[in-house]
Amino acid sequence: MRRHIEEGFRILNRPYGSSRASGSSGSPVPSRGYGPRGRSREFAPPRTLTPALPAVEAFGDLAMPSPLLTALEAAGVSAPFPIQAATLPNALAGRDVLGRGRTGSGKTLAFGLAMLARTAGLRAEPKQPLALVLVPTRELAQQVTEALTPYARSVRLRLATVVGGMPLARQAAALRGGREVLVATPGRLKDLIDRGDCRLDQVAVTVLDEADQMADMGFMPQVTALLDQVRPDGQRMLFSATLDRNVDLLVRRYLNDPVVHSVDPSAGAVTTMEHHVLHVQGHDKQAATTEIAAREGRVIMFLDTKHAVDRLTQDLLDSGVRAAALHGGKSQPQRTRTLTQFKTGHVTVLVATNVAARGIHVDHLDLVVNVDPPTDPKDYLHRGGRTARAGESGSVVTLVTPRQRRDMARLMAAAGIVPQTTQVRSGEEELRRITGARTPSGVPVTVTAPPSERSARGVRGTRGSRDRRAPVRRPAAGAAA
């Protein structure tokens, strides 16, 4: 399966065959790759009949509304990243796009600018968005929303975000007020559709971001059911760091005459990223982990389970390290607050399960630590993708006990990575040299809300839990300010 996808990238824009048929009116009708009675044919690589438009060197070379160009300039975005330069000309022309670029390569603006440009000037009716971005996780939905909001404002488009873990009624109210662009996770969007609070029949631009993770998380039936509801003549764009497993189903069924672009190497091939495998003894692993966490600067530490994350977080706090936990057992407000604290430096160590391996962007993060080694090469690449983003440098460190060495060697080989392997012990110079490890203070700390957040709570009054349940003047979730 993966071999077929890779073959599609190797042949890129070589035209052959036909993926359009003429209907009774003579207008082109998309063929979604299914045979009689909906039975899928054997997968064929993506076919491009129309030559792809060439890449551009500057945003000014693109046919985008001037407010978008002004917003890019105001944000200090001066030149497109490779995946943006390659895909935007075709996406702006309405072509279906299949794009692969490593995490942190600029995929959000690659699809977002085209989607906003093609939707600008239109107004959505209540409950009927005009453009849709499907993402696998709440964190990625939040990141996409934050990245696109200033550009949506510039062209007067209203943006809504619908994800699990947040009040359903508030999200329904936002849709009833009319939103041109919707960023959603599949499960929550299905809930809103089932309630009659959303319809997709007016969606003309549909984006799937990180489609392979949606497949891994079991969302594929929901994703296909949602795609079947959008306009059949609409534009579809599929972007991901990897394209494998069930993604070929989406490609052959929903992408019509796609332009295929693969412009960035995998995370393992990024030249600004260093990979270290540190051999540690089991009895010394906790001490080494704590010293790494006490380094100067921020670090993300990955573990396998929620229980292990909570336990390490508490151990670090007891050792004097400002740490916070992030996993699926946390509520959405807790997760949002934790990420904000980490991004602002109020918390220096984010201890997480794989929920943070995609969809989290933190500027200037130079170290990721796999306290528990991943078991899948793709998980390793996406964990490591939290650092060395957008051309910056960073290191990925994996702590490996003697029993894990053989499995880790196989995983690295499968990921195409040749790491630097070092035997280390807590308190030694090699650990400090590679990770910046320091001896923690040993004085327990408690992470509290930043002063600005405490001040905001104080405005609500002093009646305890009742005031926390009824925050004052909070805008509708996902609504563009």
SEFI-326432 format. One record per residue (C-alpha): chain; x, z, y. Coordinates in Angstrom, 3 decimals, decimal comma. Example, Ala and Ser with C-alpha at 12.3 -4.5 7.8 and 13.67 -1.06 7.14 Angstrom:
<recs>
REC A 12,300 7,800 -4,500
REC A 13,670 7,140 -1,060
</recs>
This chain:
<recs>
REC A 0,000 0,000 0,000
REC A 2,673 1,014 2,442
REC A 4,671 -2,070 1,417
REC A 1,829 -4,299 2,621
REC A 1,730 -2,579 6,021
REC A 5,483 -2,891 6,402
REC A 5,259 -6,569 5,476
REC A 2,742 -6,994 8,258
REC A 5,269 -5,663 10,737
REC A 8,044 -7,912 9,451
REC A 6,021 -11,074 9,933
REC A 4,679 -9,821 13,299
REC A 3,183 -12,823 15,107
REC A 3,503 -15,545 12,505
REC A 0,137 -17,374 12,556
REC A -1,581 -18,331 9,352
REC A -5,074 -18,447 7,902
REC A -8,207 -17,710 9,881
REC A -9,846 -14,391 10,710
REC A -12,762 -15,713 12,763
REC A -15,799 -17,617 11,611
REC A -18,413 -19,385 13,672
REC A -21,886 -17,931 13,755
REC A -25,071 -19,852 14,203
REC A -24,625 -19,787 17,978
REC A -21,147 -21,192 17,719
REC A -19,576 -18,037 19,156
REC A -16,684 -16,461 17,350
REC A -17,703 -13,724 14,926
REC A -15,113 -11,195 13,800
REC A -14,316 -11,105 10,124
REC A -13,490 -7,530 9,158
REC A -11,877 -8,415 5,833
REC A -14,757 -7,615 3,460
REC A -16,127 -9,815 0,738
REC A -19,697 -10,172 -0,562
REC A -21,803 -7,004 -0,633
REC A -19,180 -5,146 1,356
REC A -16,578 -5,104 -1,408
REC A -13,092 -5,065 0,028
REC A -10,708 -7,854 -0,827
REC A -7,099 -7,178 -1,713
REC A -5,269 -6,088 1,400
REC A -3,417 -8,780 3,323
REC A -0,948 -8,148 6,137
REC A -2,368 -8,243 9,671
REC A -2,809 -11,832 10,811
REC A -2,249 -13,085 14,310
REC A -3,779 -16,439 15,143
REC A -3,164 -16,351 18,875
REC A 0,442 -15,986 20,034
REC A 1,176 -12,608 21,544
REC A 1,788 -12,391 25,269
REC A 5,384 -11,502 26,134
REC A 6,459 -8,010 27,093
REC A 6,766 -7,108 30,760
REC A 9,536 -5,353 32,633
REC A 7,437 -3,554 35,243
REC A 3,901 -2,219 35,567
REC A 3,504 -4,409 38,634
REC A 3,707 -7,473 36,379
REC A 0,456 -6,441 34,687
REC A -3,059 -7,390 35,711
REC A -4,169 -3,812 36,342
REC A -6,347 -2,442 39,159
REC A -4,247 -1,418 42,143
REC A -5,418 2,238 41,987
REC A -3,840 2,533 38,537
REC A -0,552 1,141 39,848
REC A -0,702 3,587 42,750
REC A -1,358 6,481 40,370
REC A 1,616 5,479 38,219
REC A 3,834 5,417 41,290
REC A 2,532 8,814 42,414
REC A 3,309 10,255 38,979
REC A 6,864 8,918 39,148
REC A 6,291 6,525 36,247
REC A 8,474 3,660 37,400
REC A 9,010 1,479 34,329
REC A 7,091 1,051 31,074
REC A 8,435 2,406 27,806
REC A 9,041 -0,276 25,140
REC A 5,715 0,201 23,369
REC A 3,893 0,044 26,720
REC A 5,751 -3,061 27,817
REC A 4,983 -4,787 24,500
REC A 1,329 -3,862 23,983
REC A -0,175 -3,636 27,483
REC A -0,241 -7,379 28,268
REC A -2,192 -8,049 25,072
REC A -4,392 -4,962 25,285
REC A -5,331 -5,805 28,886
REC A -6,292 -9,281 27,688
REC A -8,746 -7,712 25,236
REC A -6,734 -8,288 22,051
REC A -6,926 -5,899 19,126
REC A -3,620 -4,060 18,814
REC A -1,820 -2,445 15,904
REC A 1,018 -0,424 17,393
REC A 3,636 1,776 15,848
REC A 5,980 3,935 17,872
REC A 7,542 7,275 17,159
REC A 5,908 10,369 18,593
REC A 6,864 10,823 22,227
REC A 7,360 7,101 22,755
REC A 4,550 6,647 25,275
REC A 1,646 5,552 23,066
REC A -0,933 7,437 25,149
REC A -0,375 5,346 28,266
REC A 0,040 2,230 26,120
REC A -3,588 2,394 25,053
REC A -4,871 4,553 27,900
REC A -3,974 2,271 30,798
REC A -5,499 -0,751 29,069
REC A -8,655 1,171 28,205
REC A -9,087 2,466 31,760
REC A -8,343 -0,914 33,326
REC A -10,909 -2,669 31,144
REC A -13,542 0,016 31,791
REC A -12,954 0,349 35,563
REC A -15,956 -0,562 37,682
REC A -18,497 0,210 34,939
REC A -20,891 3,158 34,859
REC A -22,071 4,840 31,686
REC A -25,653 5,784 31,013
REC A -26,349 9,347 29,826
REC A -25,102 9,967 26,263
REC A -23,613 6,448 26,050
REC A -19,814 6,364 26,599
REC A -18,136 3,001 27,132
REC A -14,699 3,783 25,694
REC A -13,683 6,069 22,824
REC A -10,398 7,641 21,716
REC A -10,472 9,236 18,268
REC A -7,737 11,767 17,469
REC A -7,180 14,083 14,488
REC A -6,606 17,441 16,207
REC A -7,810 19,511 19,132
REC A -4,282 19,760 20,490
REC A -3,842 15,993 20,550
REC A -7,258 15,577 22,199
REC A -6,208 17,987 24,917
REC A -2,898 16,200 25,410
REC A -4,561 12,779 25,678
REC A -7,110 14,139 28,145
REC A -4,440 15,739 30,336
REC A -2,352 12,563 30,297
REC A -5,226 10,238 31,223
REC A -7,183 12,378 33,691
REC A -5,245 11,454 36,875
REC A -5,441 7,757 36,028
REC A -9,154 7,976 35,201
REC A -9,764 9,645 38,553
REC A -7,930 6,871 40,355
REC A -10,460 4,298 39,116
REC A -13,448 6,690 39,344
REC A -14,017 6,969 35,607
REC A -15,463 10,166 34,169
REC A -13,700 11,650 31,146
REC A -15,082 14,022 28,507
REC A -13,406 15,743 25,574
REC A -15,376 16,840 22,510
REC A -13,569 18,906 19,884
REC A -14,383 21,679 17,444
REC A -13,855 25,290 18,395
REC A -15,429 24,838 21,838
REC A -19,089 25,309 22,920
REC A -21,139 22,435 21,547
REC A -23,868 22,793 24,167
REC A -21,384 22,434 27,007
REC A -19,972 19,248 25,520
REC A -23,478 17,876 25,009
REC A -24,273 18,617 28,643
REC A -21,210 16,673 29,765
REC A -22,360 13,649 27,782
REC A -25,878 13,902 29,166
REC A -24,351 13,687 32,618
REC A -22,735 10,359 31,727
REC A -19,089 9,880 30,807
REC A -17,366 6,491 30,649
REC A -14,441 7,650 28,497
REC A -14,726 9,993 25,523
REC A -11,799 11,666 23,734
REC A -12,979 13,175 20,467
REC A -12,160 14,568 17,069
REC A -14,274 12,940 14,330
REC A -16,106 16,042 13,107
REC A -17,354 17,227 16,479
REC A -18,343 13,705 17,562
REC A -20,404 13,343 14,396
REC A -22,138 16,636 15,162
REC A -23,097 15,424 18,648
REC A -24,374 12,105 17,310
REC A -26,447 13,862 14,630
REC A -27,995 16,048 17,365
REC A -28,924 12,973 19,390
REC A -26,528 13,909 22,193
REC A -24,325 10,810 21,890
REC A -24,610 7,144 20,976
REC A -21,740 4,746 20,405
REC A -23,510 1,396 20,620
REC A -22,146 0,768 24,139
REC A -18,513 1,552 23,287
REC A -16,530 -1,617 23,990
REC A -12,998 -0,204 23,662
REC A -12,120 1,998 20,701
REC A -8,739 3,641 20,105
REC A -7,523 5,406 16,975
REC A -4,522 7,593 17,691
REC A -2,507 9,019 14,764
REC A -4,803 7,357 12,238
REC A -2,568 8,275 9,309
REC A -3,042 11,976 10,000
REC A -6,806 11,476 10,114
REC A -6,506 10,025 6,617
REC A -4,319 12,910 5,477
REC A -6,827 15,440 6,820
REC A -9,750 13,829 4,981
REC A -11,418 12,354 8,077
REC A -11,481 8,770 6,845
REC A -15,186 8,695 5,812
REC A -16,159 10,114 9,207
REC A -13,860 7,702 11,042
REC A -15,271 4,628 9,315
REC A -18,835 5,848 9,881
REC A -18,081 6,212 13,596
REC A -16,380 2,817 13,846
REC A -19,413 1,224 12,248
REC A -21,477 2,450 15,233
REC A -19,416 0,998 18,095
REC A -19,994 -2,497 19,439
REC A -18,989 -5,000 16,750
REC A -17,582 -7,368 19,362
REC A -15,525 -4,648 21,018
REC A -11,778 -4,154 21,232
REC A -10,000 -1,902 18,735
REC A -6,525 -0,436 19,128
REC A -4,753 1,553 16,444
REC A -1,615 3,471 17,381
REC A 0,441 5,774 15,216
REC A 3,961 6,976 14,551
REC A 3,524 5,959 10,909
REC A 1,141 3,517 9,227
REC A 0,516 4,225 5,585
REC A -1,932 5,434 2,968
REC A -5,532 4,665 3,935
REC A -4,666 3,121 7,285
REC A -4,683 -0,303 5,642
REC A -8,440 0,132 5,124
REC A -8,922 0,478 8,860
REC A -6,648 -2,459 9,608
REC A -8,358 -4,951 7,327
REC A -11,886 -3,794 8,054
REC A -11,845 -3,187 11,801
REC A -8,940 -5,024 13,470
REC A -9,590 -8,658 14,273
REC A -6,669 -11,040 14,854
REC A -4,474 -8,085 15,889
REC A -1,259 -8,237 17,821
REC A 1,255 -6,149 15,872
REC A 4,030 -4,227 17,577
REC A 6,615 -1,893 16,096
REC A 9,034 -1,071 18,859
REC A 10,534 2,348 18,155
REC A 12,444 3,764 15,203
REC A 11,122 6,710 13,247
REC A 12,014 10,175 14,480
REC A 14,796 10,309 11,932
REC A 16,550 7,326 13,514
REC A 16,458 8,571 17,102
REC A 20,037 8,600 18,324
REC A 19,438 11,486 20,739
REC A 18,260 13,778 17,922
REC A 20,625 15,809 15,751
REC A 19,598 16,971 12,282
REC A 21,089 20,122 10,790
REC A 20,539 21,652 7,362
REC A 21,718 25,249 7,439
REC A 22,354 26,828 4,055
REC A 21,398 30,499 4,184
REC A 21,078 33,225 1,595
REC A 17,573 34,504 0,992
REC A 18,396 38,063 2,015
REC A 19,919 36,860 5,313
REC A 17,262 34,305 6,288
REC A 15,113 36,710 8,333
REC A 18,081 37,939 10,368
REC A 19,295 34,379 11,024
REC A 15,790 33,316 12,065
REC A 15,485 36,219 14,506
REC A 18,856 35,458 16,105
REC A 17,890 31,796 16,571
REC A 14,598 32,880 18,143
REC A 16,496 35,107 20,591
REC A 18,407 32,126 22,007
REC A 18,204 31,167 25,641
REC A 15,500 28,553 26,064
REC A 12,375 27,644 24,141
REC A 12,075 26,807 20,445
REC A 9,292 25,864 18,037
REC A 9,531 27,407 14,567
REC A 7,499 25,939 11,709
REC A 6,287 27,827 8,644
REC A 3,941 26,849 5,826
REC A 1,093 29,361 6,078
REC A -0,952 31,172 8,711
REC A -0,022 34,525 7,169
REC A 3,692 33,740 7,357
REC A 3,311 32,628 10,989
REC A 1,550 35,852 11,986
REC A 4,089 37,995 10,134
REC A 7,133 36,295 11,710
REC A 5,541 36,418 15,167
REC A 5,044 40,169 14,893
REC A 8,588 40,665 13,577
REC A 9,970 38,740 16,549
REC A 7,906 40,732 19,042
REC A 9,160 43,947 17,438
REC A 12,739 42,643 17,843
REC A 12,313 41,931 21,546
REC A 11,581 38,181 21,367
REC A 8,627 36,805 23,345
REC A 6,827 34,915 20,576
REC A 3,296 33,656 19,996
REC A 1,509 32,241 16,957
REC A -0,311 28,913 16,698
REC A -2,331 27,938 13,637
REC A -5,770 26,828 12,521
REC A -7,048 30,383 12,279
REC A -6,868 30,805 16,048
REC A -9,831 29,999 18,265
REC A -9,511 27,070 20,642
REC A -9,231 29,307 23,737
REC A -6,461 31,264 21,991
REC A -4,624 28,082 21,059
REC A -4,956 26,665 24,561
REC A -3,705 29,901 26,127
REC A -0,744 30,082 23,722
REC A 0,318 26,519 24,483
REC A 0,041 27,141 28,222
REC A 2,186 30,250 27,932
REC A 4,787 28,347 25,925
REC A 4,894 25,402 28,305
REC A 5,307 27,676 31,323
REC A 8,013 29,787 29,651
REC A 5,919 32,976 29,532
REC A 6,475 32,720 25,769
REC A 9,835 31,388 24,558
REC A 9,136 31,000 20,825
REC A 6,135 29,162 19,409
REC A 5,665 30,033 15,727
REC A 3,382 27,464 14,132
REC A 2,029 25,792 11,058
REC A 1,782 22,004 10,884
REC A -1,149 22,149 13,325
REC A 1,521 21,820 16,039
REC A 3,433 19,005 14,356
REC A 1,421 16,381 16,223
REC A -0,282 16,269 19,553
REC A 1,891 18,803 21,370
REC A 4,133 17,619 24,143
REC A 6,479 20,088 25,810
REC A 9,005 18,805 28,327
REC A 12,674 19,658 27,822
REC A 12,259 21,228 24,379
REC A 15,666 20,885 22,733
REC A 15,258 22,746 19,418
REC A 12,838 22,694 16,497
REC A 13,445 24,996 13,519
REC A 11,952 24,539 10,063
REC A 11,980 28,126 8,848
REC A 10,068 26,884 5,823
REC A 11,317 23,393 4,899
REC A 8,544 20,778 4,818
REC A 7,609 19,204 1,504
REC A 6,806 15,726 2,814
REC A 9,160 13,388 4,749
REC A 6,393 12,513 7,185
REC A 5,832 16,186 7,979
REC A 9,543 16,526 8,701
REC A 9,500 13,570 11,089
REC A 6,495 14,832 12,989
REC A 7,784 18,384 13,232
REC A 11,074 17,027 14,541
REC A 9,199 14,748 16,914
REC A 8,414 17,732 19,153
REC A 11,973 17,424 20,478
REC A 14,050 14,480 21,746
REC A 10,949 12,991 23,352
REC A 11,025 10,155 25,872
REC A 14,769 9,653 25,567
REC A 15,782 13,306 25,888
REC A 18,141 14,941 23,390
REC A 17,328 17,658 20,878
REC A 18,110 19,183 17,512
REC A 16,098 19,794 14,364
REC A 17,366 22,680 12,236
REC A 16,131 23,415 8,709
REC A 16,929 26,707 6,988
REC A 17,482 26,126 3,290
REC A 18,013 28,756 0,584
REC A 19,941 27,901 -2,614
REC A 16,757 27,182 -4,594
REC A 15,554 24,714 -1,957
REC A 18,716 22,645 -1,614
REC A 17,914 19,980 -4,203
REC A 14,379 19,358 -2,918
REC A 15,620 19,225 0,667
REC A 18,286 16,666 -0,217
REC A 15,609 14,439 -1,762
REC A 13,331 14,804 1,266
REC A 16,125 13,880 3,678
REC A 16,998 10,822 1,625
REC A 13,341 9,751 1,591
REC A 13,163 10,208 5,367
REC A 16,301 8,136 5,870
REC A 18,217 10,991 7,465
REC A 21,814 12,069 6,907
REC A 21,943 15,625 8,291
REC A 24,898 17,786 9,161
REC A 25,027 20,485 6,484
REC A 26,566 23,865 7,278
REC A 26,779 27,202 5,493
REC A 25,805 29,939 7,988
REC A 25,252 33,662 8,165
REC A 23,616 35,805 10,815
REC A 26,025 37,043 13,460
REC A 28,559 34,276 12,851
REC A 29,906 31,726 15,308
REC A 28,647 28,640 13,434
REC A 25,040 29,779 13,768
REC A 25,564 30,387 17,493
REC A 27,287 27,042 17,991
REC A 24,546 24,987 16,359
REC A 21,451 26,848 17,558
REC A 22,494 29,052 20,488
REC A 21,592 32,125 18,396
REC A 21,947 35,529 20,037
REC A 21,454 39,135 18,999
REC A 17,953 40,215 20,056
REC A 17,483 43,230 22,306
REC A 15,649 45,231 19,672
REC A 13,231 46,522 22,319
REC A 9,665 45,628 21,258
REC A 7,720 43,428 23,673
REC A 4,037 42,701 24,172
REC A 2,968 39,286 25,394
REC A 0,229 39,666 27,981
REC A -1,622 37,099 30,049
REC A 0,367 35,714 33,006
REC A -0,453 37,298 36,409
REC A -2,457 34,243 37,503
REC A -4,666 34,487 34,417
REC A -5,165 38,244 34,844
REC A -6,149 37,671 38,471
REC A -8,720 35,068 37,419
REC A -10,206 37,539 34,945
REC A -10,367 40,209 37,626
REC A -12,647 38,014 39,724
REC A -15,289 38,270 37,010
REC A -15,773 41,979 37,500
REC A -14,961 45,146 35,570
REC A -17,730 45,379 33,003
REC A -15,533 44,639 30,009
REC A -16,709 42,462 27,192
REC A -19,888 41,393 28,943
REC A -17,886 39,699 31,697
REC A -15,564 38,052 29,179
REC A -18,574 36,564 27,459
REC A -19,938 35,174 30,715
REC A -17,130 33,552 32,729
REC A -18,068 32,464 36,225
REC A -18,252 28,845 37,376
REC A -16,386 27,295 34,472
REC A -16,692 23,477 34,558
REC A -18,058 21,496 31,657
REC A -15,505 21,071 28,900
REC A -13,508 17,909 29,229
REC A -15,090 16,913 32,501
REC A -12,757 15,247 34,937
REC A -12,371 17,454 37,983
</recs>
